[in-house]
Amino acid sequence: MEIGQQVKVCRLRDRVSPLIVKRLGKIGTVKGFKMLDGSSVGVVVQFEDQFATWFFEDELKVMQ
């Protein structure tokens, strides 16, 4: 994944707040990356309403 790409939230690995659950199936733009635990990287995604949060890479699908 690269910054600026459009991605779709296809699944959620963990229990999360209802605010994030509402993003399931939504498309957003990759804005950056976040180091998580030293061995994995999260992807920061911003949505049309300017809300941004991070997801694990396997929770996202790159849109063509």
C-alpha positions in Angstrom: 0.0 0.0 0.0 1.1 3.5 -0.7 0.1 6.9 0.5 -2.7 8.3 -1.6 -4.2 5.0 -2.5 -7.9 4.3 -2.0 -8.6 1.4 0.3 -11.8 -0.4 1.5 -12.2 -1.6 5.1 -13.1 -5.3 4.6 -12.8 -6.7 8.1 -11.9 -5.8 11.7 -9.5 -8.0 13.6 -10.4 -6.8 17.1 -13.3 -5.4 19.0 -13.4 -1.7 18.3 -15.6 1.3 19.1 -18.9 1.8 17.2 -17.4 4.8 15.5 -14.8 2.5 13.8 -17.3 -0.3 13.2 -19.3 2.2 11.0 -16.3 2.3 8.7 -16.6 -1.4 7.8 -17.2 -1.5 4.0 -16.3 2.2 3.5 -13.6 3.5 1.2 -10.9 5.9 2.5 -7.5 7.2 1.5 -4.1 6.0 2.9 -2.6 9.0 4.7 0.4 7.4 6.4 1.7 4.5 8.4 2.1 3.8 12.2 4.6 1.5 13.9 2.7 -0.8 16.2 4.7 -3.2 18.3 8.1 -3.2 16.6 7.2 -5.9 14.1 4.1 -4.7 12.4 2.8 -1.6 10.8 -0.6 0.0 10.8 -2.1 1.9 7.9 -3.6 5.4 8.7 -6.8 5.9 6.6 -8.8 9.1 6.3 -12.4 9.0 5.2 -14.6 11.6 3.3 -15.8 13.1 6.6 -12.2 13.8 7.6 -12.2 11.1 10.3 -8.9 9.2 10.3 -7.8 6.1 12.2 -5.4 3.2 11.7 -6.0 -0.4 10.5 -3.9 -3.5 10.2 -2.9 -4.1 6.5 -4.9 -7.3 6.3 -8.1 -5.4 7.2 -7.9 -3.3 4.1 -8.2 -4.0 0.3 -6.6 -1.7 -2.2 -9.2 -0.4 -4.7 -8.3 -0.2 -8.4 
